[in-house]
Amino acid sequence: MPTAHIIVFLVQFTLCTLAVVCLVRWYLLPALDKLSCWKQLELLMLPFLIRFVGTSTLVDGVVGPEYSPACAQIASVLDPLNFCLALAAIFALRAHSRWAVPVLILFLVEVVVFSVLLLWVDGPTGPIRGLQGHWYVGTIVVPILTVFQFLVLFRLIKHHKELRASAT
């Protein structure tokens, strides 16, 4: 992959991440602080309901021939799993279930496993090589979801005792 493409990717990824962090800090966090811990986490999980998008890497023409088949296979399995875990977490949070915290932890672990597998299978540029029409996922969707993953983690750490104490 040409160095210029890697630089463009990193610049776009970084700028999108910075924009999302600013939006979250200035607008989302003040609004979330007015809600219960259950509702905060429920709302923070909503963006992950688009995590089935990784399956599109299996469709001819969406990514280039140089896109790693291993990355496509990993995304096609783990993206829908992430979607299912996010949906299960939302249901558990809405019900104030004692299962909410374990499902959120499982969700966060799956995200780490997914990221490590993508980098391990094809190296640091593997997941971005040959993205073509899927470029927006790496430069827009991934930064947004990354910021939200950290928000879920930090809110879970902050509120885990309250969640456990008020669970049904």
N, C-alpha and C positions, 0 to 999 in steps of 0.2 A: 504494500500500500504506500503510495507516495507520501512523503513527509508533509507536503502542503495539505493533503486531505486530513491527516491526523491533526495538524494544527487547527484547521477550520473546525473539525469536530470538537476538539478540546475548548476552543474559544466559544463555540455555540453552546456546548454543554455547560461551561462555566457561567456564561452570561444568563442563560435560562435559570440555572440554579440560584444565582444571585438575585434575579428578579423574583423568583418564587419565595426565597428567604425574606426579601423585603415585604412582599405582599402578606406573607404569614405574620411577620413581626408587627407590621403596622395595622393590619386589619383583622386577620383571623384570630390571633391569640387574644386580643382584647375582647372579642366577641365570645370566644370559647370559655374564657374565665368566668363568664356570667352563667354558664350552664353547669349542670351536674357532671360529675366525672363520667358517668355512664353515657350521657349524651355527647360529651366531648369526644370520647373514643369512637362512638358510633359514627359521628360525622367525619372523623379523621380516616375512617376505614372506607368511606364511599368512593374515593378515587380509585381504589384497587378493584372495583367492579369492572374496570376495563382491561384487566390483566389477561384476558383471553386473546389479546391482539398478537401475542407472540406466535400463535398458530398460523398466522398469515405468512410466516417465513417458509412454510411448506408449499405455498402456491407458486407455480411457475411464473416467472417474470416480476414477482414482488421484490425479490432480492437477486443479485447477480450470481452467475455461476461460481464466482470465487468466494461466495458466502459459505462459511463452514457448515457442511451437512450435520456435523455433531452439534453445533450451536443451534441449528434449526430444530433438531430432535429434542434437545434439552428444553428449548423454549416451548415447543409444542406440548410437552408433558407438564413442565413446571408452571407455565403461565396459567393454564386452566386450574391446576391444583391451587395456585395462589388465589385465583378468583374464588374457588370453592371455600378456601379457608377464610377469606375476607367476608364472604357472605355468611358463613357459619358464625364468625365473630360478631357480625352485625345482628344476626338473630339472637345470639346469646346476650349481647349487650342490651338489646331492646327488651329482653325478658328478665334482665338483671340476674342472669343465671350464674351459678357458681362455676360453670364451664367457660365463662367469658375470658378469664385470665389465662387458663391453660391454652385455649384456642388462639388467643393473641400471641402467646409465647411461641406456639407451634408455627403460627404465621410468620413471625419475625425470624425464627430459625430457618424456615423454608426459604425466605428471601436471601439469607446469608448463603445457604447451600447453593441456591440458584446462581448467585453472583460468582461464588468461588468455582463452581463447575464450568461456567462460561469462560472464565479466565484460564482455568487449568486445562481445559480441552484444547484450546486453540491459541493460547497466549494472549497478551494484553490487547492486541489489535484484532484478534479473531472475531469478536462479536460485532465489530464495526466494518470489517472488510466486506465489501460487496453489498452494502445495505441498499443502495439505489433508492427505490421508492419508499423504503422503510427507514430512511435517514431520520425522519421526524421523530421516530420512536426513540432513537438514541439521543437526540438533541433536545427534545421537548418532553416526551412522556417520561423517560427514565429520570431526568432531573426532578420533575414534579413528584414522582412516586418516591424517589430517594428522600426528598425533604419530608414527605409525609411519613415515611417509614421511621425516620428519626423522631418526628413528632409523636407518633404512636409509642415508640420506645420510651421517650422522656415522660409522656403523660402516664404511661403504665407504671413506670418507676415512681412517679410522684403520687399516684392515686391507688397503688395496688392494695394497700392496707384497707382503705375505704371501700374499694370494690369487693374485697373478700368479706369485710364486715357486713356490708349491706346486701350481699348476694342471697338469692332465694334458692 
